[in-house]
Amino acid sequence: MSWLLISDARQEGHVGDGIEIRGWVRTRRDSKGGFSFLEINDGSSFGNLQVVVPGELPNYADEIQKLTVGCSVAIKGNLLKSPAAGQATELQASEVRVIGWCDAEEYPLQKKRHSFEKLREWAHLRARTNTFGAVMRVRNQICNSIHQFFQENRFLYLHTPIITASDCEGAGEMFRVTTLNLEKLAGSNRAFDATQDFFGKPAFLTVSGQLEGETYATALGRIYTFGPTFRAENSNTSRHLSEFWMIEPEAAFFDLADDMKLAESFLKRIFGDCLHFCSEDMKFFNDHIQPGVIDQLQKVVETPFAHMTYTDAVAVLEKSGEKFDYQVKWGIDLQAEHERFLTEKYVGGPLILTDYPASFKPFYMKLSDDERTVGAMDVLVPGVGEIIGGSQREDRLDTLLARMKAQGLNEADYWWYIDLRKFGSVPHAGFGLGLERAVQYVTGMANIRDVIPFPRTPGNAEF
C-alpha cells in the first residue's frame, strides 16, 4: 500500500514529507487568506485528518473549492505536528486529486443529524457516519478478540453447516430450504413432498451449530463455531434479528464449572480489548450514545462474577418487594426485568445463574440428580440481563433418550447425535454468545438492527 491510513497519519510518529492519504471529504472550509481546510476520513479511525490546501495549487479554483461532503480524494503533502488544539498532526497538501465526485443535491448524508431509523433506509451508506463507522470498528475488534481468545486457549475453529435437518432448540421456528416450485404447488392439490426436494428430506437454515459442534468436540477436544444462524421468529423488537452471528465453543471433558470459568474469562477478554483498542470509538459511545457504558464494561472486566442457583434467585426476587411486569415463581423462565434486578440492584455486577428447571430447557442439557433441574448456566450482566447461555451436555445415553422422548423428538432424526453417547461418551460443555448482542452491549446502541451491516427482520430483507 503506497499511502498512509488516516488512523496512522493522526499519530505524531508518522510525521514526514511525501505522505499520501486517501479518503472521503467530511467538511471543507475556505479561508479568506487564500487556502482551504479539508477534513478527510478513510474509515480507519473515528477522527478525521485536517488537510491544509494552499490556493496556489493548479486545480484549487476548478476542483478543490468545489469539493463537497462525500467526494473521494487522494492527497499528497507533508505531515506535520499540528499547532491546533485537539489534533496531533495535519497534512500540508502539495497535490489534491479528485477520485470521485459526489452530487451535493442528491447525497442523503448531509451534515445534519439523521435518526437511526432513517439511516436503516440507507444501509449501503450509513457506515460513512460517525456512529456506524464506530460500531463496525468495534464489531471488528470483538470478532478479532473472539478468534484470538479461543486460539490462545487451544480451541479449533470449526465450520458447521448452514443447512441442517436438525432443530437444535426444539422450537420449530426455522426457515425451510427448498428448490421445489412452491407457486406451482400452491396452484395444485399436491401436498409438499420433501422426498422430491433437493436433499430428499426436510432441510432448514441452522439455528445453531452446537449439535454438529459436539461431534468434533468429542473427537478433537476443544472447538468453537462462529457463523450465521437463522430464526424464523416473528419478533419485531429492538433485540431480535432473523439472521445473526453466533459464537459457540464446545469442549470435551468440561463440566459446568469449567464452562462458567471459560465464559467469564471470555467476556472479560473481549470487553477489555474493546476498551483498550477502540478507546476513541468507546469515548464517542460514552459521550453520545449511552453515558456510563465505559464504566459498565470496566466493571464487568474487573469484577469477579457472582454465582447463584435459579432456585435461590427466585427466592431473592420473591422477597425483593419489587413490582415486576411478570410474576415470579419457581418454574418460569426469568425475564430481562428479573435478570436486571439481580445484576443491578442485588448483586451489583455480573452474575452467573445455574441449575434451571428442566421443563423449559432443551433436551441436550444434563439432567441433575434431583431430576427437576439441568446443568445450565446463564451469564447476566448489568444493563441488559442475559448475554451468554450455556450448559453441560447430557452424556448418558438412557437419560438423553428419555429427555428426547419427553420433548416429542424423533430418535431417527438424531441418530448421529445419539451415536456420540454410544461410542466413548464423555462429559462435555459449551455456551453460545450472539455477536450482535455483544456489540449492542459494548456500544450501548439501543436497537440490534444498528449493529449488523444489513439487518434481516420480519418484513425486511433489503440490500
C-alpha positions as CSV (number, residue, x, y, z in Angstrom):
1,M,0.0,0.0,0.0
2,S,1.6,3.2,-1.1
3,W,-0.5,5.6,1.0
4,L,-0.9,6.0,4.8
5,L,-4.1,5.2,6.6
6,I,-5.5,8.2,8.4
7,S,-5.5,6.2,11.7
8,D,-1.7,6.2,11.4
9,A,-1.4,9.7,9.9
10,R,-3.1,11.1,13.0
11,Q,-0.3,9.8,15.2
12,E,2.8,12.0,15.8
13,G,5.2,9.2,15.0
14,H,4.3,9.4,11.3
15,V,5.2,13.0,10.6
16,G,7.3,13.4,7.4
17,D,7.5,14.5,3.8
18,G,6.0,12.9,0.7
19,I,3.0,11.4,2.6
20,E,-0.1,10.4,0.7
21,I,-3.6,9.8,2.2
22,R,-6.8,8.7,0.6
23,G,-10.4,9.1,1.8
24,W,-13.6,11.0,1.7
25,V,-14.3,14.6,2.4
26,R,-16.2,15.2,5.6
27,T,-16.0,19.1,5.5
28,R,-14.4,21.9,3.5
29,R,-13.8,25.4,4.9
30,D,-12.4,28.1,2.7
31,S,-10.3,30.8,4.3
32,K,-10.1,34.4,3.3
33,G,-6.4,34.0,3.3
34,G,-6.5,32.1,0.1
35,F,-6.4,28.5,1.3
36,S,-8.8,25.8,2.4
37,F,-9.2,23.3,5.3
38,L,-10.4,19.8,4.4
39,E,-11.4,17.2,6.9
40,I,-10.7,13.7,5.4
41,N,-11.7,10.4,6.8
42,D,-11.0,6.9,5.3
43,G,-12.8,4.8,7.9
44,S,-9.7,3.6,9.7
45,S,-10.3,5.8,12.7
46,F,-13.1,7.8,14.3
47,G,-11.3,11.1,13.9
48,N,-10.6,13.0,10.7
49,L,-7.3,14.3,9.4
50,Q,-7.1,18.0,8.7
51,V,-5.6,18.9,5.4
52,V,-4.4,22.5,4.7
53,V,-4.7,23.1,0.9
54,P,-2.9,26.3,-0.5
55,G,-4.6,28.4,-3.1
56,E,-1.5,28.1,-5.3
57,L,-2.4,24.5,-6.4
58,P,-3.3,24.5,-10.1
59,N,-6.7,22.9,-9.5
60,Y,-7.6,25.0,-6.5
61,A,-10.4,27.1,-8.1
62,D,-11.7,24.5,-10.6
63,E,-11.8,21.5,-8.2
64,I,-10.8,22.0,-4.6
65,Q,-13.2,24.8,-4.0
66,K,-16.0,22.7,-5.5
67,L,-15.4,19.7,-3.2
68,T,-18.5,18.7,-1.2
69,V,-19.2,16.1,1.6
70,G,-18.7,12.6,0.2
71,C,-16.2,13.3,-2.5
72,S,-13.3,10.9,-2.6
73,V,-9.8,12.3,-2.9
74,A,-6.1,11.3,-2.9
75,I,-3.8,13.9,-1.3
76,K,0.0,14.2,-1.1
77,G,1.9,16.5,1.1
78,N,4.0,17.0,4.3
79,L,2.6,15.6,7.5
80,L,3.5,18.0,10.3
81,K,2.8,18.4,14.0
82,S,-0.3,20.4,14.3
83,P,-0.4,23.8,16.1
84,A,-4.1,23.4,16.6
85,A,-5.6,22.0,19.8
86,G,-7.2,18.6,19.7
87,Q,-5.1,17.1,16.9
88,A,-1.6,15.7,16.8
89,T,-0.9,16.2,13.1
90,E,-2.1,17.9,10.0
91,L,-1.2,17.5,6.3
92,Q,0.1,20.4,4.3
93,A,-1.1,19.5,0.8
94,S,1.1,19.7,-2.3
95,E,-1.3,17.8,-4.5
96,V,-5.0,17.1,-4.4
97,R,-6.5,14.6,-6.8
98,V,-10.3,14.2,-7.0
99,I,-11.1,10.5,-7.5
100,G,-14.9,10.6,-7.3
101,W,-17.3,13.5,-7.2
102,C,-20.4,13.5,-5.0
103,D,-23.6,15.4,-6.0
104,A,-24.4,17.5,-3.0
105,E,-28.0,17.8,-4.1
106,E,-28.6,14.1,-4.2
107,Y,-26.3,12.8,-1.5
108,P,-28.5,11.9,1.5
109,L,-25.8,12.1,4.2
110,Q,-25.5,15.9,4.5
111,K,-24.1,17.5,7.6
112,K,-27.1,17.2,9.8
113,R,-28.5,14.6,12.2
114,H,-30.5,11.7,10.9
115,S,-32.4,9.2,13.1
116,F,-31.0,5.7,13.2
117,E,-34.3,4.5,11.8
118,K,-33.9,6.8,8.8
119,L,-30.3,5.6,8.3
120,R,-31.5,2.0,8.0
121,E,-33.1,3.0,4.8
122,W,-29.6,3.9,3.6
123,A,-27.8,0.9,5.0
124,H,-25.5,1.0,2.0
125,L,-24.3,4.5,3.0
126,R,-24.7,4.6,6.8
127,A,-21.3,3.3,7.6
128,R,-19.9,6.7,6.4
129,T,-21.4,8.3,9.5
130,N,-19.5,8.6,12.8
131,T,-21.8,6.3,14.7
132,F,-21.9,3.4,12.2
133,G,-18.2,3.6,11.4
134,A,-17.5,3.3,15.2
135,V,-20.0,0.4,15.5
136,M,-18.3,-1.5,12.7
137,R,-14.8,-0.9,14.1
138,V,-15.9,-2.2,17.5
139,R,-17.7,-5.2,15.8
140,N,-14.4,-6.0,14.0
141,Q,-12.4,-5.8,17.3
142,I,-14.8,-8.2,19.0
143,C,-14.5,-10.7,16.2
144,N,-10.8,-10.4,16.3
145,S,-10.7,-10.9,20.0
146,I,-13.0,-13.9,19.8
147,H,-10.7,-15.7,17.4
148,Q,-7.6,-14.7,19.4
149,F,-9.1,-15.9,22.7
150,F,-10.1,-19.3,21.5
151,Q,-6.9,-19.9,19.5
152,E,-4.8,-19.0,22.6
153,N,-6.9,-21.5,24.6
154,R,-6.3,-24.2,22.1
155,F,-9.8,-24.4,20.6
156,L,-10.0,-25.3,16.9
157,Y,-12.2,-23.2,14.6
158,L,-14.9,-25.4,13.1
159,H,-17.2,-24.6,10.3
160,T,-20.6,-26.2,10.9
161,P,-23.2,-26.4,8.1
162,I,-25.7,-23.6,7.4
163,I,-28.2,-26.0,6.0
164,T,-29.4,-28.6,8.5
165,A,-32.1,-31.2,9.1
166,S,-31.9,-30.9,12.9
167,D,-33.8,-28.4,15.1
168,C,-31.3,-27.8,17.9
169,E,-33.6,-25.7,20.1
170,G,-36.7,-27.8,19.5
171,A,-38.7,-24.6,19.0
172,G,-39.6,-25.3,15.3
173,E,-39.1,-21.7,14.3
174,M,-36.8,-22.5,11.3
175,F,-36.5,-21.3,7.7
176,R,-37.2,-24.1,5.3
177,V,-34.8,-24.5,2.4
178,T,-36.3,-25.9,-0.8
179,T,-35.9,-25.9,-4.6
180,L,-39.5,-27.1,-5.3
181,N,-41.7,-24.7,-7.2
182,L,-44.0,-23.5,-4.4
183,E,-46.1,-21.4,-6.7
184,K,-46.8,-24.4,-8.8
185,L,-47.6,-26.5,-5.7
186,A,-49.9,-23.8,-4.4
187,G,-52.0,-23.9,-7.6
188,S,-52.4,-27.7,-7.4
189,N,-53.8,-30.1,-5.0
190,R,-50.5,-31.8,-4.4
191,A,-49.0,-31.8,-0.9
192,F,-45.4,-30.7,-0.2
193,D,-43.3,-33.8,-0.6
194,A,-39.8,-33.4,0.9
195,T,-38.6,-36.7,-0.7
196,Q,-38.8,-34.9,-4.1
197,D,-36.8,-31.9,-2.8
198,F,-33.1,-31.2,-3.4
199,F,-31.9,-33.0,-0.3
200,G,-34.6,-35.7,-0.3
201,K,-35.7,-34.7,3.2
202,P,-36.8,-31.5,5.0
203,A,-34.0,-29.1,5.2
204,F,-33.7,-25.8,7.1
205,L,-31.3,-22.9,7.8
206,T,-29.5,-23.6,11.0
207,V,-30.5,-22.1,14.3
208,S,-27.3,-23.3,16.0
209,G,-24.1,-25.1,15.1
210,Q,-23.9,-26.7,18.6
211,L,-25.1,-30.2,17.8
212,E,-22.7,-30.6,14.9
213,G,-20.0,-28.9,17.0
214,E,-20.4,-31.6,19.7
215,T,-19.4,-34.3,17.1
216,Y,-16.0,-32.7,16.7
217,A,-15.5,-31.7,20.3
218,T,-15.8,-35.4,21.2
219,A,-13.0,-36.1,18.7
220,L,-10.7,-33.1,18.8
221,G,-11.3,-32.0,22.4
222,R,-12.0,-28.3,22.0
223,I,-13.7,-26.5,19.1
224,Y,-15.6,-23.3,18.5
225,T,-18.0,-22.3,15.8
226,F,-18.5,-18.7,14.6
227,G,-21.0,-18.2,11.8
228,P,-24.5,-17.1,10.8
229,T,-27.7,-18.6,12.3
230,F,-31.3,-18.0,11.5
231,R,-34.6,-17.8,13.4
232,A,-38.0,-17.7,11.7
233,E,-39.4,-15.9,14.8
234,N,-41.9,-13.2,14.1
235,S,-40.4,-10.8,16.7
236,N,-40.2,-7.1,15.8
237,T,-38.3,-5.9,18.8
238,S,-35.1,-4.0,19.4
239,R,-33.3,-7.2,20.5
240,H,-34.3,-9.7,17.7
241,L,-32.9,-10.4,14.3
242,S,-33.8,-13.1,11.8
243,E,-30.2,-13.6,10.7
244,F,-27.4,-13.1,13.3
245,W,-24.0,-14.5,14.1
246,M,-23.3,-16.9,16.9
247,I,-20.1,-18.0,18.7
248,E,-20.4,-21.5,20.2
249,P,-17.4,-23.1,21.9
250,E,-17.7,-26.8,22.9
251,A,-15.1,-28.7,25.0
252,A,-14.8,-32.4,25.8
253,F,-14.2,-33.3,29.5
254,F,-15.5,-29.9,30.6
255,D,-18.2,-29.8,33.3
256,L,-20.4,-26.9,34.2
257,A,-17.8,-25.3,36.4
258,D,-15.3,-25.3,33.6
259,D,-17.9,-23.8,31.3
260,M,-18.6,-21.0,33.7
261,K,-14.9,-20.2,34.0
262,L,-14.4,-20.1,30.3
263,A,-17.4,-17.8,29.8
264,E,-16.2,-15.4,32.4
265,S,-12.7,-15.1,31.1
266,F,-14.1,-14.9,27.5
267,L,-16.3,-11.8,28.3
268,K,-13.5,-10.1,30.2
269,R,-11.2,-10.5,27.3
270,I,-13.4,-9.2,24.5
271,F,-14.7,-6.3,26.6
272,G,-11.2,-5.4,27.8
273,D,-9.9,-5.4,24.3
274,C,-12.6,-3.0,23.1
275,L,-11.8,-0.6,25.9
276,H,-8.1,-0.8,25.0
277,F,-8.0,-0.9,21.2
278,C,-11.2,1.1,20.5
279,S,-10.7,3.9,23.1
280,E,-11.6,6.7,20.7
281,D,-14.8,4.9,19.5
282,M,-15.7,4.0,23.0
283,K,-15.4,7.6,24.1
284,F,-17.9,8.5,21.4
285,F,-20.4,5.9,22.6
286,N,-19.9,7.0,26.2
287,D,-20.4,10.7,25.3
288,H,-23.2,10.5,22.7
289,I,-24.9,7.1,22.8
290,Q,-25.0,5.6,26.3
291,P,-23.4,7.7,29.1
292,G,-21.6,5.3,31.5
293,V,-21.1,2.5,29.1
294,I,-17.3,2.6,29.6
295,D,-17.7,2.2,33.4
296,Q,-20.2,-0.5,32.8
297,L,-17.8,-2.5,30.7
298,Q,-14.9,-1.8,33.1
299,K,-16.9,-3.2,36.0
300,V,-17.5,-6.4,34.1
301,V,-13.8,-6.7,33.2
302,E,-12.6,-6.0,36.8
303,T,-15.3,-7.7,38.9
304,P,-15.3,-11.4,39.7
305,F,-18.7,-12.9,38.6
306,A,-21.1,-13.8,41.3
307,H,-22.8,-17.3,41.2
308,M,-26.3,-18.2,42.2
309,T,-28.7,-21.0,41.5
310,Y,-32.0,-20.4,39.8
311,T,-33.8,-21.5,42.9
312,D,-32.0,-19.0,45.1
313,A,-32.6,-16.3,42.5
314,V,-36.3,-16.9,42.5
315,A,-36.3,-16.7,46.3
316,V,-34.5,-13.4,46.2
317,L,-36.9,-12.0,43.6
318,E,-40.0,-13.1,45.6
319,K,-38.7,-11.4,48.7
320,S,-37.5,-8.3,46.9
321,G,-40.6,-6.2,47.2
322,E,-40.1,-5.1,43.6
323,K,-43.1,-4.8,41.3
324,F,-42.4,-6.8,38.2
325,D,-44.5,-7.0,35.0
326,Y,-44.1,-10.8,35.0
327,Q,-44.9,-12.7,38.1
328,V,-42.1,-14.6,39.7
329,K,-42.5,-18.2,40.8
330,W,-40.4,-21.3,40.5
331,G,-40.6,-22.9,37.1
332,I,-40.9,-19.8,35.0
333,D,-38.3,-18.6,32.6
334,L,-36.8,-15.4,34.1
335,Q,-37.4,-12.2,32.1
336,A,-35.0,-9.4,31.4
337,E,-36.5,-7.3,34.2
338,H,-35.8,-10.1,36.7
339,E,-32.2,-10.6,35.5
340,R,-31.5,-6.8,35.6
341,F,-32.8,-6.6,39.1
342,L,-30.4,-9.4,40.2
343,T,-27.4,-7.8,38.5
344,E,-28.0,-4.1,39.1
345,K,-29.7,-4.0,42.4
346,Y,-29.0,-7.2,44.3
347,V,-25.5,-8.3,43.2
348,G,-24.3,-5.0,41.8
349,G,-22.3,-6.7,39.0
350,P,-22.2,-9.7,36.6
351,L,-23.9,-12.8,37.8
352,I,-24.0,-16.5,36.6
353,L,-27.2,-18.3,37.3
354,T,-27.2,-22.1,37.3
355,D,-29.4,-25.1,37.7
356,Y,-32.5,-24.1,35.8
357,P,-35.8,-26.1,35.7
358,A,-35.6,-28.9,33.1
359,S,-39.1,-28.1,32.0
360,F,-38.2,-25.2,29.7
361,K,-34.7,-26.2,28.7
362,P,-33.6,-28.2,25.6
363,F,-33.2,-32.0,25.6
364,Y,-29.4,-31.9,25.4
365,M,-28.8,-30.3,28.8
366,K,-27.5,-32.6,31.5
367,L,-30.3,-33.7,33.9
368,S,-29.4,-33.1,37.6
369,D,-29.7,-35.7,40.3
370,D,-32.9,-34.1,41.5
371,E,-34.4,-34.7,38.0
372,R,-36.1,-31.3,38.3
373,T,-33.2,-29.1,37.1
374,V,-30.5,-29.3,34.4
375,G,-26.8,-28.3,34.4
376,A,-27.5,-25.0,32.6
377,M,-25.9,-21.6,33.2
378,D,-26.7,-18.1,32.0
379,V,-24.3,-15.2,32.3
380,L,-26.1,-12.0,33.3
381,V,-24.6,-8.5,33.0
382,P,-25.9,-5.1,34.3
383,G,-27.8,-3.1,31.7
384,V,-29.2,-6.0,29.7
385,G,-29.5,-9.3,31.6
386,E,-28.6,-12.5,29.8
387,I,-25.7,-12.2,27.4
388,I,-24.5,-15.9,27.4
389,G,-26.4,-19.1,27.7
390,G,-24.7,-22.5,28.1
391,S,-24.8,-25.9,29.7
392,Q,-23.1,-29.2,30.4
393,R,-24.4,-31.6,27.8
394,E,-26.2,-34.8,28.6
395,D,-23.6,-37.6,28.1
396,R,-25.7,-40.5,29.4
397,L,-27.4,-42.4,26.6
398,D,-30.5,-43.6,28.6
399,T,-31.1,-40.2,30.1
400,L,-30.7,-38.5,26.7
401,L,-33.2,-40.8,25.0
402,A,-35.7,-40.3,27.8
403,R,-35.4,-36.5,27.5
404,M,-35.9,-36.7,23.7
405,K,-39.0,-38.8,24.1
406,A,-40.4,-36.4,26.7
407,Q,-40.0,-33.5,24.3
408,G,-41.5,-35.4,21.4
409,L,-38.3,-35.7,19.3
410,N,-37.8,-38.5,16.8
411,E,-34.7,-40.5,17.6
412,A,-34.2,-41.3,13.9
413,D,-33.6,-37.6,13.2
414,Y,-30.8,-37.5,15.7
415,W,-29.2,-41.0,15.2
416,W,-25.8,-39.5,14.7
417,Y,-26.1,-37.4,17.8
418,I,-27.1,-40.5,19.8
419,D,-24.1,-42.3,18.5
420,L,-21.8,-39.9,20.4
421,R,-23.3,-41.4,23.6
422,K,-22.8,-44.9,22.4
423,F,-19.1,-44.7,21.4
424,G,-16.8,-43.3,24.1
425,S,-19.2,-40.8,25.7
426,V,-17.5,-38.1,27.8
427,P,-18.7,-35.1,29.8
428,H,-18.7,-32.0,27.7
429,A,-20.0,-28.5,27.9
430,G,-20.3,-25.3,25.9
431,F,-22.2,-22.0,25.5
432,G,-23.5,-19.6,23.0
433,L,-22.9,-15.8,22.6
434,G,-24.8,-13.8,20.0
435,L,-22.3,-11.5,18.3
436,E,-24.9,-8.7,17.8
437,R,-26.0,-8.8,21.4
438,A,-22.3,-8.4,22.4
439,V,-21.8,-5.5,20.0
440,Q,-25.0,-3.9,21.3
441,Y,-23.9,-4.2,24.9
442,V,-20.4,-2.8,24.2
443,T,-21.6,0.2,22.1
444,G,-24.8,1.0,24.0
445,M,-26.8,1.1,20.8
446,A,-30.5,0.7,21.6
447,N,-31.5,-1.3,18.6
448,I,-29.9,-4.5,17.4
449,R,-30.6,-3.6,13.8
450,D,-27.9,-0.9,14.1
451,V,-25.0,-3.2,15.0
452,I,-25.2,-5.5,11.9
453,P,-24.4,-4.3,8.4
454,F,-27.6,-5.3,6.8
455,P,-30.4,-6.3,9.3
456,R,-32.8,-9.1,8.4
457,T,-36.0,-8.9,10.3
458,P,-39.7,-9.8,9.7
459,G,-40.8,-7.9,6.5
460,N,-37.3,-6.6,5.8
461,A,-34.6,-8.1,3.6
462,E,-33.3,-5.1,1.7
463,F,-29.9,-4.8,0.0
